[in-house]
Amino acid sequence: MLRTLLSFTSSAPALTLPVHPLLVLSPPPNAATMFALPSKKPKKSSNKNKNKKNKNNKNNKTHKRNKQQHNKQSSSHSNKRKQHHGTETDHGTTKSGGTASSALRKKQRRNKSTSLSDQFSSKLKGAQFRWLNEQLYTTAGSASFEMFQKEPELFDTYHAGFREQASGWNVNPLDIIIEKLQQLPPGQIVADFGCGEAKLAQTLQEVHTVHSFDLVAGNKFITACDIAHVPLADASVDQAVFCLALMGPNYVDFLIEAWRVLKSKGTLRIAEVESRFIRDSIASNLDSGLAAFTATLAQLGFKRTHCDCSNNFFVLFEFEKVKEISSSSSSSSSSSSSSSSSPSSTATGAAKRKLQQLKRGELFQLKACRYKKR
């Protein structure tokens, strides 16, 4: 049986079956290959890890440097703040035993309260100045003189407020008048009506003789008086100055007094706020107001020789004494040898008549100058 099978197998044709490539067996490995230890090949990621580690180290060093610099800067700023606020600390405590921050807060509260106090004081002074200014423009000169003589400190209060107002002007008209007087030959006799703090006299004392008049003798240059009655002789002055000084409803009295003390062809210089010449009526304008004011001074015996309106805030006039106060006056002015303690009776009578005309609206009425809040 076995022989039969063998013979059949050997005699039968050989069968070839297709073999899948995955089923092909590789030759068995030898023993050396089978039992060899895996070789230590360099890992590809090691360089990357090294680079990453170095980068992290650099970042850490940079972060530490930045942190140190930030600490130094913050400590220096803290020291500056402490020096600025006057707090000297030792381990977070002040000399008084409290923390630096609490001392700083107290300092800030004190500064805030001081600032509020200063603001309130400034507003109060501004209100006092505006009230005094209103009184001076609406009260006769004699009443203002009496008020300021009873309370001389009002003079300082008023002029402190006036200085604050003048600090915001582009130009001070008094400086222009001083410059004009400096161009004149030396030795002029000047009367400064409503002189304020007598800046004109202090500036020109070595060039001209200046008599300064105001409600209070604030310094050695000033003579206290009602400027409707100054202690000067008739026809004794070359220049009469009113710089923002025509205050009060009886301003005509002041101009008549200036006419009295001026020499023949003497110069009257006036500087005023231009809004005072513009009336409240619709038809009124600056030109008509200036013309009406000029006409009023013509009745008082002055001829206008110059008018400067180049400044948008002030108007500066120059007038010349040319004739008697009024053609209707009963007599001419008294001679220059009359008493220096009071004006002549003729000028006094003319002043009363002109004041009556002003009340009837026959003479130009200057508007009051009211300063706004600043």
Rosetta blueprint (number, residue, H / E / L):
1 M L
2 L H
3 R H
4 T H
5 L H
6 L H
7 S H
8 F H
9 T H
10 S H
11 S H
12 A L
13 P L
14 A L
15 L L
16 T L
17 L L
18 P L
19 V L
20 H L
21 P H
22 L H
23 L H
24 V L
25 L L
26 S L
27 P L
28 P L
29 P L
30 N L
31 A H
32 A H
33 T H
34 M H
35 F H
36 A L
37 L L
38 P L
39 S L
40 K L
41 K L
42 P L
43 K L
44 K L
45 S H
46 S H
47 N H
48 K H
49 N H
50 K H
51 N H
52 K H
53 K H
54 N H
55 K H
56 N H
57 N H
58 K H
59 N H
60 N H
61 K H
62 T H
63 H H
64 K H
65 R H
66 N H
67 K H
68 Q H
69 Q H
70 H H
71 N H
72 K H
73 Q H
74 S H
75 S H
76 S H
77 H H
78 S H
79 N H
80 K H
81 R H
82 K H
83 Q H
84 H H
85 H H
86 G L
87 T L
88 E L
89 T E
90 D E
91 H L
92 G L
93 T E
94 T E
95 K L
96 S L
97 G L
98 G L
99 T E
100 A H
101 S H
102 S H
103 A H
104 L H
105 R H
106 K H
107 K H
108 Q H
109 R H
110 R H
111 N H
112 K H
113 S H
114 T H
115 S H
116 L H
117 S H
118 D H
119 Q H
120 F H
121 S H
122 S H
123 K H
124 L H
125 K H
126 G H
127 A H
128 Q H
129 F H
130 R H
131 W H
132 L H
133 N H
134 E H
135 Q H
136 L H
137 Y H
138 T H
139 T L
140 A L
141 G H
142 S H
143 A H
144 S H
145 F H
146 E H
147 M H
148 F H
149 Q H
150 K H
151 E L
152 P L
153 E H
154 L H
155 F H
156 D H
157 T H
158 Y H
159 H H
160 A H
161 G H
162 F H
163 R H
164 E H
165 Q H
166 A H
167 S L
168 G L
169 W L
170 N L
171 V L
172 N L
173 P H
174 L H
175 D H
176 I H
177 I H
178 I H
179 E H
180 K H
181 L H
182 Q H
183 Q L
184 L L
185 P L
186 P L
187 G L
188 Q L
189 I E
190 V E
191 A E
192 D E
193 F E
194 G L
195 C L
196 G L
197 E L
198 A L
199 K H
200 L H
201 A H
202 Q H
203 T H
204 L H
205 Q L
206 E L
207 V L
208 H L
209 T E
210 V E
211 H E
212 S E
213 F E
214 D E
215 L L
216 V L
217 A L
218 G L
219 N L
220 K L
221 F L
222 I E
223 T E
224 A E
225 C L
226 D L
227 I L
228 A L
229 H L
230 V L
231 P L
232 L L
233 A L
234 D L
235 A L
236 S L
237 V E
238 D E
239 Q E
240 A E
241 V E
242 F E
243 C E
244 L L
245 A L
246 L L
247 M L
248 G L
249 P L
250 N L
251 Y H
252 V H
253 D H
254 F H
255 L H
256 I H
257 E H
258 A H
259 W H
260 R H
261 V H
262 L E
263 K E
264 S E
265 K E
266 G E
267 T E
268 L E
269 R E
270 I E
271 A E
272 E E
273 V E
274 E H
275 S H
276 R H
277 F H
278 I L
279 R L
280 D L
281 S L
282 I L
283 A L
284 S L
285 N L
286 L H
287 D H
288 S H
289 G H
290 L H
291 A H
292 A H
293 F H
294 T H
295 A H
296 T H
297 L H
298 A H
299 Q H
300 L L
301 G L
302 F E
303 K E
304 R E
305 T E
306 H E
307 C E
308 D E
309 C L
310 S L
311 N L
312 N L
313 F L
314 F E
315 V E
316 L E
317 F E
318 E E
319 F E
320 E E
321 K E
322 V L
323 K L
324 E L
325 I L
326 S L
327 S L
328 S L
329 S L
330 S L
331 S L
332 S L
333 S L
334 S L
335 S L
336 S L
337 S L
338 S L
339 S L
340 S L
341 S L
342 S L
343 P L
344 S L
345 S H
346 T H
347 A H
348 T H
349 G H
350 A H
351 A H
352 K H
353 R H
354 K H
355 L H
356 Q H
357 Q H
358 L H
359 K H
360 R L
361 G L
362 E L
363 L L
364 F L
365 Q L
366 L L
367 K L
368 A L
369 C L
370 R L
371 Y L
372 K L
373 K L
374 R L
